[in-house]
Amino acid sequence: MADAKQIVQAYFDRATVGDPTFGQLFEEDATWWVPESSPLGGTHVGRRAILDMLERAFALYDPESMKVEVLELFGEGEHVCARFQVDSLTARGRHWKGDYLALFRIVDDRIRSVREYFDTKRLIPVVFE
């Protein structure tokens, strides 16, 4: 079994470069919760739903300028907390720099669930409107 932090780091390494295999890191029935106040908010259930949500989220940014920096990974056992920052131009050409926190649960070397936290009040007018 891999260390849970290694699985989370693999997610960031693969997802941020568009590696098509990053979806394999998720359990088939995994969940990803996004704050309800976000246009992408709610609980996304199942690998396909998660990948669809992430595809919509990544499409909001200019991939050439997007930088995702993992600042901290900490946790115990199956729980890993990732504190990270996104610095990018949006698809509309605006600059966005925001802090995020995501709590991952890793079971049998796969991502079972994610709860993501970010400042929706700041993000929505810059990224979505």
N, C-alpha and C positions, 0 to 999 in steps of 0.2 A: 504494500500500500504506500502511496505517495503521501507526503506531508500535505495537510490541507492548504497551507500557505502556498505550496508549489502549484497546486491546482488553480488557486485564485490568480497567482502570478501568470500562469499559462493562459488563463482567460484574457488578462490584460494584454499580454504579449501577442496573442493571436488576433484578438478582436480589433486592436488598434491598427493593425497592418492589413486588415481585410482577409486574413487567412480563412479560407472556406471550411476548414476543419474545426473552427472554434465551437461550433454548435454541438459537436460530439462531447464536449465537456459537461453538458447538461443531461440530467436524467430525463427520460421521455416525458415524465409527468411533473417536471420541476415547476416552481412558481417564481415570479419576479413581481414584487410590489413596488409601485411608484406612487408618490404622494398624490392624493385625490385632486389636489388643486392644479396639477399639471395636465395639459391637454393629452398626455399619454398616460395619465393616472389610472390607478386601479391595480388589481391583481391579474397578471397575465399567467394563464395556466397552460402548461405543456410546452415542450421544446419549440414546436412550430410557432405558437403564439408569442413566445419570448423572442425568437429570432425575427419575427415580423415586427414586433415593437422596437427591437434594437435597430433593425433596418430603417424604420421610420425616424428613429432618433438620430442615427448617424447621417441620414440624408439632410438633416437640418444644418449641417456644417459643411464647410469647404474642406474636402479631404486632404488637399495639398497643404493647408495651413494648420490642420488639427494636431495638437500635441496633448497627449494624456500622460501625466506624470503621477505615478504611484508614490505618494509621500510616506506612507506607513502601511504595513501589514502586521496586524497583531491578533492574537487569539489563542484559544486553547481547544484541543480536541477537534471536534467537527465544526466549530464556529471560528470564522476569520472576519475581522473588520478591516476594510480597506479605506484609507483616507487618500483621496486623489484629487487632482486638479485638471480641468480641461481649459485649454487656451487655444482659441481658434477664431477664424472668421466664420460667420454664419453663411448659409447658402445665399443670403441676401446682402452679404458684404459688410455686416456689422461685426465689431469685435466683441467676443465673449470670453471672459475668464471667470471661472466659478469653481468653488470648492464642493466636493461631494463626499459622502460617507456611505458605504454599502456594507451590509452585514451578510456574509455568505455562510451557508450551511453546506458542508461537504460530507457526503455519505458514499462509501465504497468508491472513492476516487472520482466522483461525479458531483456537479453542483446540483443540490436538491432544492435550495431556495436562496433568494436574494431579496433584501429589503434595502431600498435605495433612498437616501435623504439628500436634498439640495434645496437651495433658496428659490422656490418657485416665483416669489414676488419679483425678484430681480431678473430671473431667467425669461419669463414669459414675454415681457415687452421687447427684449433684445433678440431672442431666438425665434419666437413664434409669431410676433405681430409685425 
